[in-house]
Amino acid sequence: MRRQMFLTALAAALMAGTSAAALAEQSFNRIATFPVVANLPADRDAQKKKTVAEIIAASEDGNLLVYTDSPQNAVGFVDITDPRQPKAAGFLPVGGEPTSVTVIGGKAFVAVNTSKSYKEPDGVLAVVDLAAKNIEATCALGGQPDSIAASPDKAFLAIAIENERDEELNKSKLPQLPAGNLTILPVKGGAVDCAGKKTVDLTGLAGVAPEDPEPEFVAVNGRNEVVVTLQENNHIAVVDLATAKVVGHLPAGTVTLEAIDTRRDKIISATGRLENVKREPDAVKWLDDERFVTANEGDYEGGSRGFTIFRKDGTVEYDSGNALEHLAMRIGHFPEKRADKKGIEPEGIEVARYGDETLIFVGTERSSFVAVYRDAGPGQAPQFLQVLPSGIGPEGLLAIPQRNLFVTANETDLVEDGGPRATVMIYERSEGAPVYPMIASADDAKGLPIAWGALSGLAADGAQPGRLFAVTDSAYAEARILEIDAAKKPAVITRAITVTRDGAPAKGLDIEGIAWRPAGGFWLASEGNPEKKDVPTHSSLVRVDAEGAVVEEVALPETLAAAATRFGFEGVAVVGEGADETVYVAVQREWKDDPKGFVKILTYKPATKAWGVLRYPLDAAPKGWMGLSELTYVGNDTFAVIERDNQFGDKAVKTLQAFSVKGLTPVEVGEKDAPVVEKRVLRDLMPDLASPKGYVLDKVESFAVDAAGDAFIITDNDGVDDASGETVFLNLGRFTVN
């Protein structure tokens, strides 16, 4: 019952919209994104080498951030004196792999892994002067450190010495010695007392591998008690810092999960069940001196896909169960490729007091969002407040309540694949409604969230304002049409229509475009790809009825098929009805028979089965390639297209263009000298895509104008595959073609 009540509250919070009550609430919204690559010095190859942000801390005034960058064996600094304009503030090599950082006074204390091998673990504590940005002292740790935390009274440092296992050895089985421990270092007058180091033996506590505790994460409460997670052992210990004694320990326990996705099959289906899953917590934070909260990422044999509030005596006060997984499905962030593993993998936890509220932040590594909750006090379920979009792989979460700020450090850098880079993202708490999500789903008939992602095309109901239809692409095994109520904020996916053949879900479709037919149903543009086994080689047109049943499939003529490449149909539009119905199709990039810089606009007459060809002139891409991603009929013989490159960030090119076909006669397939349309820019979409204050996403693929004349764009989140899952859904206002 508690779980169902929580899910109901969660859904209500997402759908709250912009009511007067909502506007009176305090909420977080992203105000800036700092690309970590901007901090690399000139002698390091910024375009080829990974650079990341993992664990992050702030100066006591909250104006300077310091983050760990393990690939670069360094820490980086970000000046957030003006949090809306973060600036690169320095880069400091630390002589090994930094694993964690905390700040006391004007010093940053950095845990550094200097191990020669798994069997010879070693590490140091580097003391960094934040003003001079240099290392002023080091302490030998005698093992491989992971997490570090300072006591609230600034008298102690607690360091989890993990001595992590080799996952390639003996099928990664435990035990793998030497054992880790908890190391305590006194701090006096802001200086660390290396000679006063104490080592706390954590062996013999856990039942999984008692001789190999594998300490993971530490946090300190107001009584100078440190809670430490023994992740692979599914155990938690509490240690008194002053006496260096274990004062309590408890198993983290198990959870039985219902209504989750447990199969990697390219279908998001909340119908699976996992019984007695070990929590195996990673990050942990104290809520008060008696309670702490864990992020149950899992590592060894478990991972319960949620977070848990414990009392020191081992009592479980609250467990989120499947709530975070359902949230991921509802906002389009569910990583289906991880369904058979640990799902969304909650990894990071932060707790802080903002005003008179204690807030809990839960970061999901594989779904790249942060869920925010209000602690309701002992014995009460926390209240879900909102969700924040993050960069890919949020690792470090940092609250800066004295400035009403919150920060995420995002460790995934896809430079080798030409993808987005690692980032630090900054959010501010102020009066007003949350901006994100911009689109979320309602429940289906069974009370489960309508799961979605990879929105690749958009059409509007020509008769009903605010009613839109989106399609999903080959990121998923089954093509679907999603009905959207765009009049709500966030927009709400109210229904999912599966495309079917003979009553069964249609396989082998890669839907990239959709057009609403005045006569009923839809035309769909399926791209195809000769490089994939699960979709057809070539593009095709598919006509479906209003319930998604395939009525007609139209293959490419042989001449077109011979010239086609994998960059095929990307947009479709319908003009006219009955015998006058004409289907227009935008091809993404040049085919083999196209002049360089020109792509096809194809026409198809269902009444006569005749194809025709026009050509569209692409702008030159400053980097990468340029292509078309949508085609929308806007009246008076005029069409709008999205013309974009394949790049991320502020140097990308994303525009909305228009062209008229008035007076143009398409040539037959195979003929030369197809007429070239004359285009004009309607809107530079870059300011719109930059408005959410993240990095500019590459795939703005959907555009439609509803019956009231409002224009909408949507980005494709690639099904959360090498992507954050963030979807930008924007109402651009009333649309006019001058």
Salt bridges, closest charged atoms under 4 A:
GLU25 OE1 - ARG374 NH2 3.87
GLU60 OE2 - LYS154 NZ 3.05
ASP129 OD2 - LYS107 NZ 3.39
GLU136 OE1 - LYS107 NZ 2.92
ASP193 OD2 - LYS188 NZ 3.56
GLU225 OE1 - LYS312 NZ 2.92
GLU232 OE2 - ARG165 NH1 2.83
GLU258 OE2 - ARG273 NE 2.75
ASP265 OD2 - ARG263 NE 3.96
GLU275 OE1 - ARG273 NH1 3.14
ASP288 OD2 - ARG291 NE 2.84
ASP289 OD2 - ARG223 NE 3.74
GLU290 OE2 - ARG223 NH1 2.52
GLU290 OE2 - LYS312 NZ 3.86
ASP299 OD2 - ARG165 NH1 3.62
GLU301 OE1 - LYS278 NZ 2.80
GLU317 OE1 - ARG291 NH1 3.61
GLU317 OE2 - ARG311 NH1 3.27
ASP319 OD2 - ARG279 NE 2.93
GLU325 OE1 - ARG305 NH1 3.03
GLU345 OE2 - ARG338 NH2 2.70
GLU345 OE2 - ARG366 NE 3.34
GLU350 OE1 - LYS285 NZ 3.64
GLU357 OE2 - ARG374 NE 2.57
GLU357 OE1 - ARG429 NH2 2.41
ASP375 OD2 - ARG291 NH2 2.73
ASP413 OD1 - ARG421 NE 2.61
GLU428 OE1 - ARG84 NH2 2.52
ASP443 OD1 - ARG330 NH2 3.16
ASP461 OD2 - ARG467 NH1 2.65
GLU478 OE2 - LYS507 NZ 3.52
GLU483 OE2 - ARG467 NE 3.05
GLU483 OE1 - ARG495 NE 3.24
ASP485 OD2 - LYS488 NZ 2.92
GLU531 OE2 - ARG566 NE 3.52
ASP534 OD2 - LYS266 NZ 2.69
GLU547 OE1 - ARG495 NH1 3.27
GLU552 OE1 - ARG543 NE 3.16
GLU552 OE2 - LYS609 NZ 3.32
GLU553 OE2 - ARG501 NE 2.80
GLU581 OE2 - ARG517 NE 2.87
ASP593 OD1 - LYS600 NZ 2.54
ASP594 OD1 - LYS600 NZ 2.78
ASP594 OD1 - ARG615 NE 3.17
ASP619 OD1 - LYS679 NZ 2.86
GLU643 OE1 - LYS679 NZ 2.87
ASP645 OD1 - LYS654 NZ 2.80
ASP650 OD1 - LYS651 NZ 3.71
ASP688 OD2 - ARG683 NE 2.83
GLU701 OE2 - ARG644 NH2 3.30
ASP710 OD1 - ARG734 NE 2.78
ASP718 OD1 - LYS699 NZ 2.74
ASP721 OD2 - LYS337 NZ 2.99
GLU726 OE2 - ARG30 NH2 2.66
